[in-house]
Amino acid sequence: MRLHFTLSANQQPVPFAYQHFLTGAFHKWLGANQLHDAISLYSLSWLDGSRMRGNTLDFPRGAHWFISLYDESHVETIVNTALSDP
């Protein structure tokens, strides 16, 4: 299962090392779960749609991001939590 997210344009510069923020959001949305310390049967993409601005990234038209999951039982939790607590 793959969830596609369309994100709005950034309001402040995004550092090149932003991936841990996406991982943090993913685990926050999952809440208490068995995936955290298990074999990673999920995949998180990089943000798509950036332009370099100095030493940072800019997403003037927003960004696209996806989460792929082997176990579909987590999808509802992720979607509901992402909508209520982006």
C-alpha positions in Angstrom: 0.0 0.0 0.0 1.3 3.4 -0.8 0.0 6.7 0.6 0.7 9.8 -1.4 0.9 13.2 0.4 0.8 16.6 -1.3 2.3 19.2 0.9 1.9 23.0 0.7 4.8 25.4 -0.2 7.3 25.9 2.6 7.3 29.1 4.7 10.9 28.8 5.8 14.0 27.2 4.2 14.3 23.4 4.5 17.7 22.0 5.4 19.2 19.3 3.2 19.2 16.9 6.2 15.4 17.0 6.6 14.8 13.2 6.4 14.7 12.6 10.1 11.8 15.1 10.4 9.8 13.0 8.0 10.7 9.8 9.9 9.6 11.5 13.1 6.2 12.5 11.6 5.7 9.0 10.4 6.3 7.5 13.8 4.3 10.2 15.5 1.3 9.3 13.3 1.8 5.6 13.9 1.8 6.1 17.7 2.6 3.1 19.9 3.3 0.2 17.5 5.4 -2.9 16.7 7.1 -1.3 13.7 9.4 0.9 15.6 12.1 -1.6 16.5 11.2 -4.3 14.0 12.4 -5.0 10.5 11.4 -2.1 8.4 8.5 -3.3 6.2 7.8 0.3 5.2 9.5 2.9 3.1 9.5 6.7 3.2 10.3 8.7 0.1 12.3 11.9 -0.1 10.4 15.1 -0.7 9.9 15.7 -4.4 9.7 19.2 -6.0 12.5 21.1 -4.5 14.8 23.8 -5.8 18.2 24.7 -4.2 18.3 28.1 -2.5 21.8 28.6 -1.2 22.5 25.8 1.3 18.8 24.9 1.7 15.9 23.6 -0.3 12.8 25.5 -1.4 9.4 24.0 -2.4 7.6 27.0 -4.0 4.9 24.7 -5.5 4.7 22.4 -2.5 6.2 18.9 -2.3 5.1 15.3 -2.9 5.9 12.6 -0.4 4.9 9.0 -0.1 4.8 6.2 2.5 4.8 2.6 1.4 3.7 -0.1 3.8 3.6 -3.9 3.6 1.0 -4.2 6.3 -2.2 -2.3 5.4 -3.5 -2.4 8.9 -1.6 0.7 9.8 -3.0 2.8 7.0 -6.2 4.0 8.8 -4.2 5.1 11.8 -1.7 7.0 9.7 -4.3 8.8 7.6 -6.5 9.7 10.6 -3.6 11.0 12.7 -2.0 12.9 9.8 -5.3 14.7 9.2 -5.9 15.5 12.8 -2.3 16.3 13.7 -0.2 17.3 10.6 
